[in-house]
Amino acid sequence: MPILTESQWDDFVCSRPEAHLLQSAAWGETKAAFGWQPARVCAGSTGAQILFRRLPLGFTIAYLPRGPIGLDWAGLWPEVHALCRRMRAIFLKVEPDLWEPDAPAMDRMPGFIPADPIQPRSTVLISLDGGEEDWLARMKQKTRYNIRLAERKGVQVRESTDTAAFYRLMQLTGERDGFGIHSQAYYQKALDTFRPRGQAALMMAYYEDQPLAGLMVFAHGERAYYLYGASSDAERNRMPTYLLQFEAMRWAAAKGCRSYDLYGIPDGDEEELERSFTERNDGLWGVYRFKRGFGGQVARSVGAWDYVYQPLLYRLYRLYMRRRREAA
């Protein structure tokens, strides 16, 4: 079985600028610090990084985020399944890096069944083609205004290594908006892993040295990704989050990225989102109201797919997870 080392996988991924961040060796290294075991398998010019999570009695769950990389999926699946069976996986969850409606996943994933996603299924992709004036021209008028307002009102955006300040903002945001966050150690590990490679930055917006908002932006190949962001309740009239995103776009363009993935909006097509966003405030709807202003395109992935190796244990695992969500 052609299992690749971390350095071999790094070389494989770096030669494919279309590869997703979550398939990078650095992402596998980050997740390895928090209970996941990465393994990389290859068949010809197609490969996949799979993350394994240990369960009791020696079983695992397997997760392939935003892959495989390459075109010969049919040639890769036997290698993937052999690895998963060797690792005693109950099931393998795959979330391909494919967008609807151009890529029917079912034809390329024999034996898989539709499943619940882990990553957000829908996002907004911003083109970084052209210069900054072109970006601004593609934005909604209010977003352009708020970016310039933040500059006039003295907001300054700087790169930082202060994950403690960022984590405090994340705690405030999680409590305010009702979503879970990672530990400070997680954000620190991600920054420590990607930043020396020139692939990540922690950017903070300040007013008179008071941190108002922060985000972590990642660059990988042709794309940049906004994965984590937070803001305080102070000085919101200065619109710090708008200037913060604009500076992240500048950072991404300087890294050679051609698009900026805002990563996570309510699941649905653009027509539905535009019809409903003025009336909805629950879940990610407020996030969509903010992100739509930057002039990107709504994109919806083909979703998540499971391949089941242990049917009985798979049913028990899904039942356990459903009860756990209901109790949360």
Buried (B, 14 or more C-beta within 10 A) or exposed (E): EEEBEBEBBBEBBEEBEEBBBBBBBBBBBBBBBEEBBBBBBBBEBBBBBBBBBBBEEEBBBBBBBBBBBBEEBEEBBEBBBEBBEEBBBBBBBBBBBBBBEEEEBEEBBEEBEEBEBEBBBBBBBBBBEEEEEEBBEBBEEEBBBBBBBBBEBEBBBEEBBEBEBBBBBBEBBBEEEEEEBBEBEBBBBBBBBBBEEEBBBBBBBBBEEEBBBBBBBBBBBBBBBBBBBBBBEBBEEBBBBBBBBBBBBBBBBEBEBBBBBBBBBBBBEBEEBEEEBEEBEEBBBBBBBBBBBBBBEBBBBBBBBBBBBBEEBBEEBBEEEEEEEEEE
